[in-house]
Amino acid sequence: MEILVCIKQVPGTTKVEVDPETGVLKRAGVDSKMNPYDLYALETALRLKERHGGTVRVLSMGPPQAAEVIREAYMMGADDGALITDGGFAGSDVLATSRALSEGIKKLGAFDLILCGKQTTDGDTAQVGPEIAEFLDIPHVANIIRMVEIREKSAVVEMDMGSVVQTAEVSFPCLLTVEKDIFQPRLPSYRRKKSAGEREIRTISLKDLGDADERNYGLNGSPTQVERIFPPEAGGSREIWTGTGEELSLKMAEKLRQLKFI
């Protein structure tokens, strides 16, 4: 089974500045990490490989330093990796990003299964995975919580639909986005870590893509722009109550009524 996992480097902190002109995060000099949701997709891929054989490759898009998340994937067991990087991709929204990733996937070759995390912590749109599938014209299922069965030409999966869990069979090649509860990600291997720095990471630039029209990427190819990005406001007030269990429960109920939670 040929499996590809799309991964992304995201800021490791909420204290990130935003370019006031473009609405794009200023990532230079900011501590970064692999998008936490992508760890679950990678773990799913590695477990499928262990059970059914095949290879696991990873693909990321970002500045040159995003190669670090590919090396992290190597430490966890990925077989190969590639980075789509070019100044022409800067400022891409979900549509331009999905287009670039889909073109990168075409460049890498055919895959039976493409896995993505549910969403990213720096965007939370949950749109890139399904849009990649649309560009590739392959079936896709989102919010996967369980891989029920892998068959010769299809996968049976369970997806969280909010109020119900649905079971679906999807034919290969396909794309799945997975929830964080599907598996517990493994820790990087020390043995693999020692060799990860020496392993090759293929780079793909804009001119390498089948669709190399710069008007389709970056800010030029983005029909949407972010108006405002801001960290959640931290509540600074607190109250400390003392009393018996009955007194505290009455105070809690009254406070909830005041806040209109009940």
Rosetta blueprint (number, residue, H / E / L):
1 M L
2 E E
3 I E
4 L E
5 V E
6 C E
7 I L
8 K L
9 Q E
10 V E
11 P E
12 G L
13 T L
14 T L
15 K L
16 V L
17 E L
18 V E
19 D L
20 P L
21 E L
22 T L
23 G L
24 V L
25 L E
26 K L
27 R L
28 A L
29 G L
30 V L
31 D L
32 S E
33 K E
34 M E
35 N L
36 P H
37 Y H
38 D H
39 L H
40 Y H
41 A H
42 L H
43 E H
44 T H
45 A H
46 L H
47 R H
48 L H
49 K H
50 E H
51 R H
52 H H
53 G L
54 G L
55 T E
56 V E
57 R E
58 V E
59 L E
60 S E
61 M E
62 G L
63 P L
64 P H
65 Q H
66 A H
67 A H
68 E H
69 V H
70 I H
71 R H
72 E H
73 A H
74 Y H
75 M H
76 M H
77 G L
78 A L
79 D L
80 D E
81 G E
82 A E
83 L E
84 I E
85 T L
86 D L
87 G H
88 G H
89 F H
90 A L
91 G L
92 S L
93 D L
94 V H
95 L H
96 A H
97 T H
98 S H
99 R H
100 A H
101 L H
102 S H
103 E H
104 G H
105 I H
106 K H
107 K H
108 L H
109 G L
110 A L
111 F L
112 D L
113 L E
114 I E
115 L E
116 C E
117 G E
118 K L
119 Q L
120 T L
121 T L
122 D L
123 G L
124 D L
125 T L
126 A L
127 Q L
128 V H
129 G H
130 P H
131 E H
132 I H
133 A H
134 E H
135 F H
136 L H
137 D L
138 I L
139 P L
140 H E
141 V E
142 A E
143 N E
144 I E
145 I E
146 R E
147 M E
148 V E
149 E E
150 I E
151 R L
152 E L
153 K L
154 S E
155 A E
156 V E
157 V E
158 E E
159 M E
160 D E
161 M L
162 G L
163 S L
164 V L
165 V E
166 Q E
167 T E
168 A E
169 E E
170 V E
171 S E
172 F L
173 P L
174 C E
175 L E
176 L E
177 T E
178 V E
179 E L
180 K L
181 D L
182 I L
183 F L
184 Q L
185 P L
186 R L
187 L L
188 P L
189 S L
190 Y H
191 R H
192 R H
193 K H
194 K H
195 S H
196 A H
197 G L
198 E L
199 R L
200 E L
201 I L
202 R E
203 T E
204 I E
205 S L
206 L H
207 K H
208 D H
209 L L
210 G L
211 D L
212 A L
213 D L
214 E H
215 R H
216 N H
217 Y L
218 G L
219 L L
220 N L
221 G L
222 S L
223 P L
224 T L
225 Q L
226 V L
227 E L
228 R L
229 I L
230 F L
231 P L
232 P L
233 E L
234 A L
235 G L
236 G L
237 S L
238 R L
239 E L
240 I L
241 W L
242 T L
243 G L
244 T L
245 G H
246 E H
247 E H
248 L H
249 S H
250 L H
251 K H
252 M H
253 A H
254 E H
255 K H
256 L H
257 R H
258 Q H
259 L L
260 K L
261 F L
262 I L
